[in-house]
């Protein structure tokens, strides 16, 4: 069994859906579990619908555009499949009914209820098209297998429960030869039937979950880039392909913000020594990147990651007492409760400094912290991380910018930077 994952860019339109079939057809004899994300910018559109619904604003126009897009793609790739149209229309009707009522659940639960439809709709379309080109497959609702806790928008997997649901729900679908199962990334379900999501970009993690549960031979993430690079090609013109790196290196890079792999994807694969391949759906002959247990190539190239729109927050006790464990435990508890991830931290005798994404949640957390501490912050920052650094690389990347905070280890240098004011 191999696990393939196709992201939103790979199924952004009818051409993309057809290309998925082209990729699958290259593996005619392989057993495949195919994880698919929402189409294109669908998740963003559904998020906007959530905020409109929660705020009591009209949702009809935005939902109509979203429904029209999906129906038009389905009509283009499978014009004669009445059952597929009925299934897709059922999803749209369910959304309409949801928005016709006032929200009765928390903001995060409402988010998961709505945004999960993106993956369901895209997989209905992909599955129907594969059938139409004689690539038989079974469509499966991932929520029948991926059991999670109730932490909405960042749910944690209940691995023991998943082992049971795989035996009950997934294995019975694996009777055909070859096996082809189409399912959703990003979504799961609690034991009492509430839809959850695994966090943005969680479809990579979903692929790893299924691979772990099925003892898969490998996972391949099909991207619109030829593999993993040592930096973002959109920001740096001289990037180089990381043809082969270890799980450990990939985990470090993903933790620091590399956008190709979701941070939680590698751990389950590493535990069962399942290799991960990152390949291009636009160039099927390109070798891509391999991630496995071998580490001899990890330090051959420096890798650099830039996270923009960061807040550097400094937290100081009002009585100028030392920052000690008692303070830190309360501070960390607030971050956890508000689901604000700390990207970097540093403490001195009187201050605890953190770097976080500049989001409404982070801004709200600053207000809450200000009730018990003196809180100062810098916005408009960027967080630069360089793995396997050398001094010329650091000088080039930090030149012309103010360094607000710096940390170094033997392998990694990190800087909080701000553009220097002119004049």
N, C-alpha and C positions, 0 to 999 in steps of 0.2 A: 504493500500500500504506500502510495506517495500522496502527499498533501500539497495542493497548489492553492495559492492565494492570489486573487486579482483585486487590486484596489480600485478606487473610484475613477482614477484616470484611465484605467484599462477598459472601463465599461461606461464611459461618459456619453456615448451616443450609439446609434445603430452600427456604425462602422466598428466601434470598439467591441460590441457584443459579437459581431461576426468574427472579429479577430480572436476572441476567446475560443470560439469553435475551431479556428485555424490552429491555435496552439494545442488544444486538446487532441486534435486529429493527428498531431505528430507523435502521440503516445497511444497507438491503437490497442496495444496489448497490456497496458499498465492499469492496475487498480488505482483509481484516483478518488480522493475526497477533495472537492473543489469549494473553497471558501471565497465568497464574493462580498465586496463592500457595496455601499450605496453608490448610485450612479453620479459621477461628476461632482457637482456642488449641492447635491440633494440634502446632505446633512446640514449644510448652512441654511438652506431654505426651510427645512423642518425646524431648526433652532429658531429662526425668525417667527415661524408660526407659533411655537411654544410661547415666546415672549408676548406676541400679540394676544394669544388666548389668555394668558395669565393677567395681562393688563386690561382685559376687557375690550380690546380693539377688534375690528372686523377681520375675519380670516378668509372670507370667501374668495377674494381675488387671488391671493397668494396660493391658496390651495388649488384653485382652478388652474392656474398656470402649471403648478407641479403635476397635477393629474394629467393635464393635456400633454405635457412632455413625456411622461411615462407611457401613456396610451399611444402616442405617435411613434415612439421607438418600438413598442410591441407590434404595432400595425406594420411597421416597416420590415421587421425581422421575421414575424410569423403571422401574416395577414389572415390565415384561415383557421387559426387555433381558437375556437370558441371558448373552450374550457379555460385557456390562459387569460382571455379577456374577462371572463366571469370572475376568475380569482383576483385579477388586478382591480377590477371594478369593486369587488368586495372590500379590498383594502381601503380604497378611496371612500367608499360609503362608511366604513368604520371610523375613518378620520372625521368625516362630516358629522357623524353622530356624536363623536367625542367633543368636537368644537361647539356643538349646539347646546351643550350643557356647561354650567359654570364649573371650574376646577374644584375638586373636592379632596385633592391630595397635595402633598408638599411640592414645592417648585422642582426639586430634583426628581421626584417620582413622576411628576407630569412630563418632565424632560424625557425620561426613559420611555414612558408610554408612547410619546409622539415620535421621537427621533428613530426608534427601532423600526418604524415602517419603511424607512429608506432601504435597509438591507433586505427586508422581506420582498418589497416590490422588485428590486433589481434581480434577486435570485429567481423569482417567478419568470421574469423575462429571459434570463440567461438559460434556465432549464428548458423553457419552451423552445427557444431557438436551437439548442443542442439537439432536442428531439426532432426538430424539423429537418435537420441535416443528417439524420440517422446516427446521432451519437446518443444512444439511449442512456437515461440517467434517472435517478430517484431524487426528487426534491425533498429536503428534510428541514423542518423547523429547528434551528439550533437550540431554541429554548426548551425543547424536550430532552436535551442531553446536557447542556452546560448549566449546572446548578451552581448558584452563587449565594452569598449572604445578601442582606438587604441594604447595603451601602450603595445607594443610587448614584449613577454617573461615574463610579469608580469601584464597581463590585469586585469582591474577592471570591475566587473559585473554591468551591467545596469539592476537593478532589475525590474523596471517598464516595460522595453522592454521585459524582460523575461516573465513577467506575460502574456503579449500579445501573445508571441510566443508559450507558453505552451498551451494556448487556441486554437491557430491556427494549431499547428503542432503536439503537443504531445497528447492532449486529444482525437483526432480522432483515435489514435492507441490503445486506451484503451477499445475497445468494447468487446474483447474476455474474456472468463472466464475459468481459471484464466488469469490475465494480466501478460505477461512476455515481457519486453522490454529490449533489449541489446543495450547499447550505450557506448560512449567513455568518459573517464575522461580526464582532463588536457587541453582540447581544447574548443575554443569558436569562435565567429565571430563578426566582427564589422557590423554596419548597412549597410555599403557599400560593404560587402562581403569579407573582408580580414580575413583570418584565424589568430587567436591569440592563445596564450597559457597562462595558469594561473600561471606559475612558476613551477619549479621542484617539484615533489611530489604533483602536483596540483590535482590529481585524487580524493584524499580524499575530497578536497574542492568541486569538481564537484558533488560528492555524496551528500554533504550537500546542494548544490544549488538545486538539483532536489528534495531532501527531503523537503526543505523549500517551493518550488513552488507547490509541490503536497500535502502539509500537511501530510507528511508520518507518519506512526506509529512509525518507528524507522529506524536507519541506522546501518548496520553491516559491519565493515571492516574486511575482511578475510585475515589473515596474516600467515606468516610462524613461528610465535611465539604464545604462549598461551594467550597473552594479553599484557597489559601495565605493565612494571616493574619499580621499583624505581631506576634503573640504567640500563645501557646497559649490558646484559648478556655476550656479547662478550668481555667486558673489566673487568667485576667484577664477580667472581665466586659465591658470596653469595647474589645475588639479590633476591628480593621478589616481588610477584605479587601484583599489586595494583588492588584489586578485585572491588573496588567501590570508585570513586572519583567524585567531583563536576565538572561542566563546568568550574568554575573559576580556580580550581586547574589545570585542564587539559590545559586550555588556558595559564596559567603561565608556565607550564612545556613545552608546545609546543613553546611558545615564546622564552624560554631560550635555546631551541635546542633539546628537546626530539624528537627522530626520528620516533616514532610510529604514531603520529598524525600531520597533516599539520597545521601550525599556524592559518590559516584562516578558518579552518573547523568548529570550535566550535561555533563561533558567530551566524550564521544563525540558528543552531540547538537550541541554548539557547533561542533565541528570540521566538521560537515556542514550547519550552519545548519538543523537540524530543530527546529521549535517543539515545546514541551512544554505540554500543557494539563492542568490539575488540575481535575477536575469531580466533581460529586456524583452517585453512583448512585441516591440517594434523590430527587433533584430534577433531572430530566433537562433541564429548561428553564432552570436557573440558568446564568449565563455562565461561572462559575468563574474561574480564573486562567490567564494566558498568560505563558510564559517564552520569550523569543527574544532577538535581538541588540539590540533597542531599549532604551536606558537612560535616557530622559528622565524616567521616573516613579520611578526608584530611590530618590531622596532625599525624596520627598513626605511619607513617614511614617516615624517612628522604629520600628524593629523590636527586640524584646527577647526573649531566649532564656534560660531558666533550666535548668541541669543540676543536679539534686540528687545526693546521695550521692557526693560528690567527696572525694578525698584530696589535701591539699596537702603535698607531700613536699619536704623540704629536705635536700640532700646536700652534706656538707662534708668535705674531706680531713682525715684524722686529725692530720696534722702541720701543719695550718693553712697549707699552701702554696696558692698561687693556683689557682683553677679555670681551667685553660687547655685548649687544643685536645686535648691528649693525654688529659686526664681525660674531656672531653666525648665523645670518640670511643668510649671504653670504656663510658661510661654509656649512650650511645645504642645501642650494640651490644646491651647487655643488654635494653633496652626492646624492640628489634626482635626479638631471639631469643624473648622471652617474649610477644610479640604484645600489648604494652600500649601503647595509643595515648596520646600526650601531648596534652592539650587546651590547655594554656597552659604557657609556660616563661619563666623570668627568672633571670638570673645576676648575682651581685656578685663581688667579688674572692675571697671565701672560700666562697661557697655557690651551688649551682645548685638552683633551686626549680622544681617541675613540679606540674601538676594533672592527675589521672587519675581515671577511674571507680574506685570502691571495689569491687573484685572479688577473688576468691581469687587470681587471677593477680597482681594488683597487690600484695596482701599478701605473696605469696611473693617477689615481686621486691624488696620492702623488706628481707626477710631476706637475700637474696643481696647486695644493695648494702651491707648492714651489715657484711659481711665485710671490705670494703676502705675504707669511709667511715663517718663519723658521720652517721646518718640520723635525722631527726626528722620527725614528720608530725602533721597535724591531720586528724581525720576528722569526718564530719557536716557537711561544707561544701557550699555550692552555688556554682556558677559562673554569674555573670550577664554576658551580653553584650548591649550596646545598640548597634545600628547607627543612624547619623544622629541622634546623641543631642543633647539639650539639657539644661541644668542642672536645670530643674524635674523632668524625667523621671527623671534620675539620683537626685535627692534623694528622690523618691517611692519609687523602687524599692529604694534602699539604706537607707531610714529604719528605725531600730530594730534594725539589724544591725551587727555588728562587721566592718569591712573589714580582711581579713588581707593582701590583695595587690591592687594596682590597676595597670592599664595603660591608656594612652590613645593613640590616633592621631587624625588629623583626622576620621575617619569612625566610629571604633569605640572604645567604652569597655568594659573588662572588669574585673570585680571578683570576688574570692574572698571569700565572705561566710559568716559564722557567726552564728547567732541569739545575741543578747546574753543572758547569764545574768541571771535576775531577781534583784532585790535588790542 
